[in-house]
């Protein structure tokens, strides 16, 4: 029966039925900039098709369903046998299957793979962020396994497959596999050298029996895991298969799933090892060095994930304000709201431009680019992930009370927003990692400054910020206590340099004036009113 008291008006239509990729001008331009021209037509076609899927009503509904029906742990079967299985809603499997098929685990084996994957990861994470964890872990396991050519030859084709095979059976019988990771323990947390899990050598060379626990084990339904444990020669990286070659289940006791703030669709677990079979990856006693390439890759994915969350929050805010009218006109045309939206758009574009630059450095693979990544990845991981929560919170406020209601999707984005800052090393871990690189790998600073210096002379505010940064870097007194301030400045200067070179003048001008020139308040919406903010907002607006 139709209501007779009023007709619903002045509400924005759902943001569906659009191409998430092509609607993001900054992302499209970054792909065009960093990919070999010979790859562009194919990449644009693939990404646009993926973007249309991500923007469809059906796929967006899967995202809601996966979060409304979180995974369930089943430790035993009906007969009392230990099975340690995690059950997911069908929507989760559909999303994960689409991600695998789109090459989100295959970057290492195709030309321009990292840029193409990074763009696709940003697109897909706007639909549902939880399935990004197993996609990220599987992608990141490849460089760690490459420390052992025999292991890499066996596992890499499965990890980079475009086929999602969800059944638990021996990896050799599967067309594609997923990987997880277990590093932290109760007593150590980020200090993984304090781990107590024991790896006892077995008769077969390179194999061990594990005994101990992992306080956080990502993606426990995966086919294999890279873990750290104490072998006779010290902390060592090991591969733990979920199912052994003879078809029996490895000892992998899932004690419970974590009840998390956000990321509800994804299973994070506590696991116990008791005689668990494992195979060594790399040398004994060099576990951190072996697994560090995996950590670096997942840190970049944290940057990409936060970039995606900020972009989705921004487009929801702009979309709402484009259709919503108040006080005699559209919200998007109101000077004060336009200032807020433009400020948020600057954060989104700066994150996107930086994230794709890092992905391009992975594709390049030269010594210079590897040195650049050594500093740029932890600096970007620190800063971009830190910006995510305030951006999403402000964007939610643009929708008013509607943004506080679950149906809008904004609360899910807000719950998700702190995650990437915490995972793969929280803020202090990232800043200390930057200090370690500065002290031990001087070539990384040279590469970083060379990249930043490519924009020198183009904007006086950027030039001043670079000069101030060099002054800070020259003074090592009390550097640990001011490490966050230093790393923040490094990230902002890098973002400013990239935007001055690649973004439209209106975007670069606003970023440099506010983030580098100091003409900015302490909340969003405090940009200088003399800037061309309408152009900044229009550039970020999704075209449906």
C-alpha positions in Angstrom: 0.0 0.0 0.0 1.5 3.4 -1.0 2.0 6.0 1.7 -0.2 9.0 1.3 1.5 11.5 3.7 4.3 12.5 1.4 6.3 11.8 -1.7 10.0 11.0 -1.4 12.1 13.8 -3.0 15.5 15.4 -2.7 17.3 12.1 -2.2 20.3 11.0 -4.3 19.8 7.9 -6.5 22.0 4.9 -5.7 25.5 5.1 -7.1 25.3 2.0 -9.2 25.6 1.1 -12.9 28.9 2.9 -13.5 32.5 2.1 -14.4 34.5 2.5 -11.2 37.8 2.6 -13.2 37.0 5.1 -15.9 35.1 7.3 -13.5 38.4 7.8 -11.6 40.4 10.3 -13.7 43.4 10.3 -11.5 43.6 6.5 -11.6 43.1 6.3 -15.4 45.8 8.9 -15.9 48.2 7.0 -13.7 47.7 3.8 -15.6 48.3 5.7 -18.9 51.4 7.3 -17.5 53.1 4.2 -16.1 52.2 1.5 -18.6 54.0 0.7 -21.8 51.9 2.1 -24.6 51.8 -1.3 -26.3 49.9 -2.6 -23.3 47.5 0.3 -22.8 44.6 -0.8 -25.1 44.4 -4.2 -23.5 44.8 -2.9 -20.0 42.2 -0.2 -20.4 39.7 -2.7 -21.8 40.4 -5.2 -18.9 40.2 -2.5 -16.2 37.1 -0.9 -17.7 35.3 -4.3 -17.8 36.4 -4.9 -14.2 35.2 -1.4 -13.3 31.8 -2.0 -14.8 31.5 -5.2 -12.8 32.5 -3.4 -9.6 30.0 -0.6 -10.2 27.1 -3.0 -10.9 24.2 -3.5 -8.5 24.8 -7.2 -8.4 28.5 -7.1 -7.3 27.8 -4.3 -4.8 25.1 -6.5 -3.3 27.6 -9.3 -2.9 29.7 -6.9 -0.9 26.9 -6.2 1.5 26.0 -9.9 1.8 29.6 -10.9 2.5 29.8 -8.4 5.4 26.3 -9.1 6.8 27.2 -12.9 6.9 30.7 -13.1 8.4 32.7 -16.4 8.3 32.0 -19.1 10.8 34.6 -21.5 12.4 33.8 -25.2 12.4 36.4 -27.0 14.4 35.0 -30.5 14.3 32.8 -32.6 12.1 29.6 -34.4 13.2 31.7 -37.4 14.4 34.1 -35.5 16.5 37.0 -35.4 14.1 39.0 -32.2 14.0 38.5 -30.4 10.7 39.3 -26.7 11.4 37.4 -25.3 8.5 36.1 -21.8 8.0 32.7 -21.4 6.2 32.0 -18.3 4.1 28.8 -16.9 2.5 28.6 -17.6 -1.2 29.0 -13.9 -1.9 32.5 -14.1 -0.4 33.5 -16.8 -2.8 32.0 -15.0 -5.8 34.0 -11.8 -4.9 37.2 -13.8 -4.3 36.8 -15.7 -7.6 36.3 -12.5 -9.5 39.5 -11.0 -8.0 41.6 -14.0 -8.8 40.3 -14.2 -12.4 41.1 -10.5 -12.8 44.8 -11.2 -12.1 45.0 -9.8 -8.6 47.4 -12.5 -7.7 49.3 -12.6 -11.1 51.2 -9.4 -11.2 54.7 -11.0 -11.1 54.2 -13.0 -14.3 52.8 -10.5 -16.8 54.2 -7.3 -18.4 53.2 -4.1 -16.5 51.6 -6.5 -14.0 52.0 -4.4 -10.9 50.5 -1.2 -12.3 47.6 -3.2 -13.8 47.1 -5.1 -10.6 47.3 -1.9 -8.5 44.6 -0.2 -10.5 42.4 -3.3 -10.3 43.0 -3.6 -6.6 41.9 0.0 -6.0 38.8 -0.7 -8.1 37.9 -4.0 -6.4 38.6 -2.9 -2.8 35.9 -0.2 -3.3 33.3 -3.0 -3.5 34.4 -5.0 -0.5 37.7 -4.7 1.3 37.8 -8.0 3.2 38.5 -10.3 0.2 41.6 -8.2 -0.4 43.5 -9.9 2.4 43.8 -13.4 0.8 44.4 -11.8 -2.6 47.2 -9.6 -1.1 48.8 -12.5 0.8 48.8 -14.8 -2.2 50.3 -12.0 -4.4 52.9 -11.2 -1.8 54.1 -14.7 -1.2 55.8 -15.0 -4.6 58.9 -12.9 -3.9 59.5 -14.7 -0.6 59.3 -18.1 -2.3 61.7 -17.0 -5.0 64.5 -17.1 -2.5 64.2 -20.9 -3.0 64.1 -21.7 -6.8 62.8 -25.2 -6.2 59.9 -24.0 -4.1 59.1 -21.2 -6.5 59.0 -23.6 -9.5 56.5 -25.7 -7.6 54.2 -23.1 -6.1 54.4 -20.0 -8.2 52.3 -21.3 -11.1 49.6 -22.1 -8.6 49.8 -18.8 -6.8 49.6 -16.7 -10.0 46.8 -18.8 -11.5 43.6 -17.1 -12.7 41.5 -19.9 -11.3 39.9 -19.8 -7.8 39.7 -23.4 -6.4 38.1 -23.3 -3.0 38.4 -27.0 -2.1 40.8 -28.2 0.6 42.9 -30.8 -1.1 46.6 -31.3 -1.9 48.0 -28.3 -3.7 49.4 -30.5 -6.5 45.9 -31.4 -7.4 44.6 -27.8 -7.7 44.5 -25.4 -10.6 45.1 -22.4 -8.3 45.9 -21.8 -4.6 45.7 -19.0 -2.0 48.3 -18.2 0.7 48.1 -16.7 4.1 50.7 -15.6 6.6 51.5 -16.1 10.3 54.1 -13.9 11.9 52.9 -12.4 15.2 52.5 -14.1 18.5 50.9 -13.2 21.8 54.1 -12.2 23.6 55.8 -10.5 20.8 53.4 -8.7 18.5 55.4 -6.7 16.0 58.7 -7.8 17.6 58.7 -11.1 15.7 62.2 -11.9 16.9 60.6 -12.6 20.3 58.6 -15.5 18.7 58.6 -18.8 20.6 57.2 -21.2 18.1 59.7 -24.0 17.7 60.8 -25.6 14.4 62.3 -29.1 15.1 64.2 -30.5 12.1 62.9 -33.8 10.7 64.8 -36.5 8.9 64.1 -35.1 5.4 66.4 -32.2 4.7 64.6 -28.8 4.9 61.5 -30.1 6.7 60.5 -29.4 10.3 57.8 -30.1 12.9 56.3 -27.0 14.4 55.1 -26.5 17.9 53.6 -23.2 19.1 51.0 -20.6 18.2 50.2 -17.6 16.0 48.2 -14.8 17.6 47.2 -13.5 14.1 47.1 -15.8 11.2 45.6 -14.2 8.0 43.2 -16.1 5.7 43.1 -19.4 7.6 41.1 -21.1 4.8 44.1 -20.8 2.5 46.1 -23.6 0.9 49.5 -22.6 2.4 51.1 -20.2 4.9 54.4 -18.6 5.3 55.2 -18.5 9.0 58.2 -17.6 11.3 59.5 -20.1 13.9 62.7 -20.6 15.9 64.8 -23.3 14.2 68.2 -24.4 15.6 69.9 -21.8 13.5 67.5 -19.0 14.6 64.3 -17.4 13.4 63.4 -19.1 10.1 60.7 -18.7 7.4 58.7 -21.9 6.7 55.9 -22.9 4.4 53.0 -24.7 6.0 50.7 -26.5 3.6 47.1 -26.8 4.8 46.8 -30.3 3.2 49.7 -32.7 2.9 50.6 -34.5 -0.3 48.9 -37.8 0.8 45.6 -35.9 1.3 45.7 -35.8 5.1 45.1 -32.5 6.9 48.2 -30.9 8.3 48.0 -30.1 12.0 46.5 -26.6 11.9 44.2 -26.0 14.8 42.2 -22.9 14.5 41.4 -21.8 18.1 39.0 -18.9 17.2 38.3 -16.2 14.7 39.0 -12.6 15.7 35.9 -10.4 16.4 37.2 -7.3 14.6 36.0 -3.7 14.4 35.7 -3.9 10.6 36.9 -6.3 7.8 34.0 -8.5 8.9 33.8 -10.6 5.8 37.4 -11.8 6.2 38.6 -14.5 8.6 41.5 -13.6 10.9 42.4 -16.3 13.3 44.5 -17.7 16.2 46.1 -21.0 15.3 48.1 -23.7 17.2 50.8 -25.9 15.8 51.6 -29.3 17.4 53.7 -31.5 15.2 52.7 -29.4 12.1 54.7 -30.3 9.0 56.6 -27.4 7.4 59.2 -26.8 4.7 62.0 -24.3 5.1 62.0 -21.2 2.8 65.5 -19.6 2.5 68.2 -20.2 5.1 67.9 -21.0 8.8 68.2 -17.9 10.9 67.3 -15.6 8.1 63.6 -15.7 8.4 63.0 -12.0 8.6 65.2 -11.3 5.5 63.3 -14.0 3.6 59.8 -12.9 4.5 60.5 -9.1 4.2 59.8 -9.0 0.5 56.3 -10.4 1.3 55.8 -7.8 4.0 56.9 -5.0 1.6 54.4 -6.2 -1.0 51.6 -6.3 1.5 52.5 -2.9 2.8 52.0 -1.5 -0.7 48.6 -3.2 -0.7 47.8 -1.4 2.5 48.4 1.8 0.6 46.2 0.6 -2.2 43.5 -0.5 0.1 43.3 2.9 1.9 43.4 4.6 -1.4 40.4 2.6 -2.5 38.5 3.4 0.8 39.2 7.1 0.4 38.1 7.1 -3.2 34.8 5.3 -2.5 34.0 7.6 0.5 34.8 10.6 -1.7 32.6 9.6 -4.6 29.7 8.7 -2.3 30.0 12.2 -0.8 30.2 14.0 -4.1 27.4 11.9 -5.6 25.2 12.7 -2.6 26.0 16.4 -2.7 25.4 16.6 -6.5 21.8 15.5 -6.1 20.9 16.9 -2.6 19.5 20.4 -2.4 19.5 22.6 0.7 19.1 26.3 1.4 18.1 27.1 -2.1 20.6 25.1 -4.2 22.6 21.9 -4.7 25.0 21.1 -1.9 27.9 20.6 -4.3 27.5 24.3 -5.4 27.6 25.7 -1.9 31.0 27.3 -1.3 31.6 25.7 2.1 30.6 22.2 1.0 32.7 22.6 -2.1 35.7 23.4 0.1 35.2 20.2 2.1 34.8 18.1 -1.0 37.8 19.6 -2.7 39.9 19.0 0.4 38.9 15.4 0.4 39.5 15.1 -3.3 43.1 16.3 -2.8 43.8 13.5 -0.3 42.3 10.9 -2.7 44.2 12.0 -5.7 47.5 12.4 -3.8 47.1 8.8 -2.5 46.2 7.4 -5.9 49.1 9.1 -7.7 51.6 7.9 -5.1 50.3 4.4 -4.9 50.5 3.9 -8.7 54.0 5.4 -8.7 55.1 2.7 -6.2 53.5 0.0 -8.4 55.4 1.3 -11.4 58.7 1.0 -9.5 57.9 -2.7 -8.9 57.4 -3.2 -12.6 60.7 -1.3 -13.4 62.7 -3.5 -11.0 65.9 -1.5 -11.5 68.4 -1.0 -8.7 67.5 2.7 -8.5 63.7 1.9 -8.2 64.3 -0.8 -5.6 66.3 1.7 -3.6 63.4 4.2 -4.0 60.9 1.7 -2.8 62.9 0.9 0.3 62.1 4.4 1.7 58.9 5.3 -0.2 56.9 2.2 0.7 57.0 2.5 4.5 56.6 6.3 4.2 53.6 5.9 2.0 52.2 3.1 4.2 52.5 5.3 7.2 51.0 8.4 5.8 48.3 7.3 3.3 46.8 4.8 5.8 46.8 7.4 8.5 44.8 9.8 6.4 42.2 7.2 5.6 40.1 7.4 8.8 39.7 11.2 8.9 38.9 11.3 5.2 36.2 8.6 5.5 34.7 10.2 8.6 34.5 13.6 6.9 33.0 12.1 3.8 30.3 10.3 5.9 29.4 13.7 7.5 28.7 15.1 4.0 25.8 12.7 3.8 24.4 14.0 7.1 22.4 11.5 9.1 22.1 9.3 6.0 25.9 8.7 6.3 25.5 7.3 9.8 23.0 4.6 8.6 24.3 1.2 7.6 22.3 1.1 4.3 24.4 3.9 3.0 27.6 1.8 3.2 29.5 4.6 4.9 29.7 3.0 8.3 31.3 -0.1 6.7 33.9 2.1 5.1 34.5 3.9 8.4 35.0 0.6 10.4 37.4 -0.6 7.7 39.4 2.7 7.6 41.8 2.1 10.5 42.8 -1.4 9.4 45.5 -0.7 6.9 47.3 1.6 9.3 47.5 -1.3 11.8 48.2 -4.3 9.6 51.6 -5.1 8.3 53.3 -2.9 11.0 51.5 0.0 12.7 52.6 3.6 12.4 55.7 3.4 14.7 56.9 0.3 13.0 56.8 2.1 9.6 58.6 5.2 10.9 61.3 3.1 12.5 61.7 1.2 9.3 62.3 4.5 7.5 65.0 5.4 10.1 66.6 2.0 9.6 66.8 2.5 5.9 68.2 6.0 6.3 70.9 4.7 8.6 71.8 1.5 6.8 71.0 2.1 3.2 72.1 5.6 2.1 71.3 4.7 -1.5 67.6 4.7 -0.6 67.7 8.4 0.4 69.6 9.3 -2.8 66.9 7.6 -4.8 64.1 9.2 -2.8 65.6 12.7 -3.2 66.2 12.2 -6.9 62.5 11.4 -7.4 61.4 14.4 -5.3 63.9 16.6 -7.1 62.4 16.0 -10.5 59.8 18.7 -9.6 62.2 21.2 -8.2 61.6 24.8 -9.5 58.0 24.1 -10.5 56.4 25.4 -7.3 58.0 27.6 -4.6 56.1 25.9 -1.8 57.3 22.5 -2.8 60.9 23.9 -3.1 60.6 25.3 0.4 59.3 22.0 1.8 62.2 20.1 0.2 64.6 22.5 1.7 63.0 22.1 5.2 63.1 18.3 4.7 66.8 18.3 3.9 67.4 20.4 7.1 65.5 17.8 9.1 67.5 14.9 7.6 70.8 16.6 8.3 70.0 16.7 12.0 70.0 13.2 13.6 69.7 14.5 17.2 66.7 12.9 18.8 65.5 11.5 15.5 63.5 8.6 16.9 61.3 10.9 18.9 60.5 13.0 15.9 60.4 10.2 13.4 56.7 10.5 12.7 57.0 14.2 11.9 59.9 13.4 9.6 58.2 10.6 7.7 55.0 12.6 7.4 57.0 15.3 5.8 58.7 12.9 3.4 55.4 11.5 2.3 53.9 14.9 1.7 56.9 16.2 -0.2 56.8 13.1 -2.4 53.1 13.5 -3.0 53.6 17.2 -3.8 56.3 16.4 -6.3 54.2 13.8 -8.1 51.1 16.1 -8.2 53.2 19.1 -9.5 54.5 16.9 -12.3 51.3 15.0 -13.2 48.1 16.5 -11.8 46.1 19.4 -13.3 47.4 22.8 -12.1 44.3 23.4 -9.9 45.0 20.2 -8.0 48.7 20.7 -7.6 48.2 24.4 -6.6 45.7 23.5 -3.9 47.8 20.6 -2.5 51.0 22.7 -2.3 49.2 25.7 -0.8 47.6 23.6 2.0 49.8 20.6 2.7 53.2 22.2 2.0 52.6 25.9 2.2 50.7 25.9 5.5 47.6 27.8 4.2 45.2 25.3 5.8 43.3 24.8 9.0 43.2 21.7 11.2 40.0 20.3 9.7 38.9 19.5 6.2 37.2 22.3 4.4 39.7 25.0 5.3 41.4 25.4 1.9 42.2 28.9 0.7 39.0 30.3 -0.8 40.9 31.9 -3.7 41.7 28.5 -5.2 39.7 27.0 -8.1 37.9 24.4 -5.9 35.1 23.8 -8.4 37.5 22.3 -10.9 39.0 20.1 -8.2 35.6 18.7 -7.2 34.4 18.2 -10.8 37.6 16.2 -11.6 36.8 13.8 -8.8 33.1 13.5 -9.5 32.0 10.0 -10.7 30.2 10.1 -14.0 27.2 7.7 -13.9 
